[in-house]
Amino acid sequence: MSATETPLKRVAYYKGCLASLSAKELDSSTKALAPMVGLELVELESVTCCGAGDIHEAEPDYYLHLNARILAYAEATGCEMLMTVCNVCTLNLRQANFMLQGDAELLARVNENLETVGVPAYSGKVEVRHFLWEIAEGEGYERLKEVAHRGLKGLKVAPFYGCQILRPSKIMGFEDPDRLVKMNGREVYKFATRVLVSSAEAVLRQCGESVEDVDVYVPHQANVRIIDHATKKLGIPSERVVINVDRYGNTSSGSIPLALADAQADGRLQAGSLVLMTGMGAGLTWGSALMRWTLEAAA
């Protein structure tokens, strides 16, 4: 390192199960990018899964000890920060840290138990942060701009943050996720109306059917204006369209099944009915399906 270079910031690096097993490319890309944004990774070796999911629900105290063990080994490296690359790990480690930092008796009991299996004591002074936070804020962001070899200007993206990187805010401490990425509602509307129509037309064409053959149209219940625009472009009469967003709101992946249940209950679905369904999902994915209904109408 030259006299003018800024020294790298040492951080304890916890890969978790994801980057260790099912997404090893996440680990390799993290190791490649970290020094470019000023981070020296001190990888934790003698650590386990954070216990998210079944262990957390079934054995909360055991789950707490698992996370305390990870935090203790991170602190033992001499680093002030434990860095993760997984949303779930971030939430669980920060949640455990929040509990331990706020309850001296709990911290003492957990340390006493961990000491029996040779784990160093944890003082509660490590901060848990996601790698993305380090490159989205402050010095990391400025360094990223310097080393990025290809700009993203003009690129249209559909960010999906997921719940576990944002909530609860008192634990995650990241209450403004949209300061770098802003939603463009006009473009989303234009995109949605376009792909719902093109996707529906494509599946009808592939199945050798026409719009006139469709008995019931069940679109994703995101927005009445989007549905109205798509049905008019497709030329499907309103009486063949199932809409329940006015009663249930946008129920996400449940919207089409709920709409099918409504259509079955009110008698619009008959045995032999040709049903066209179009859906959209997180990240602005989309698709259509065509099926022949086999159940008899509800009595």
Secondary structure, 3 states (H helix, E strand, C coil): CCCCCCCCEEEEEECHHHHHHHCHHHHHHHHHHHHHHCEEEEECCCCCCCCCCHHHHHCHHHHHHHHHHHHHHHHHCCCCEEEECCHHHHHHHHHHHHHHHCCHHHHHHHHHHHHCCCCCCCCCCCEEEEHHHHHHCHHHHHHHHHHCCCCCCCCCCCCCCCHHHCCCHHHHCCCCHHHCCCCCHHHHHHHHHHHHHHHHHHHHHHCCCCHHHCCEEEECCCCHHHHHHHHHHHCCCHHHECCCHHHHCCCHHHHHHHHHHHHHHCCCCCCCCEEEEEEEECCCEEEEEEEECCCCCCC
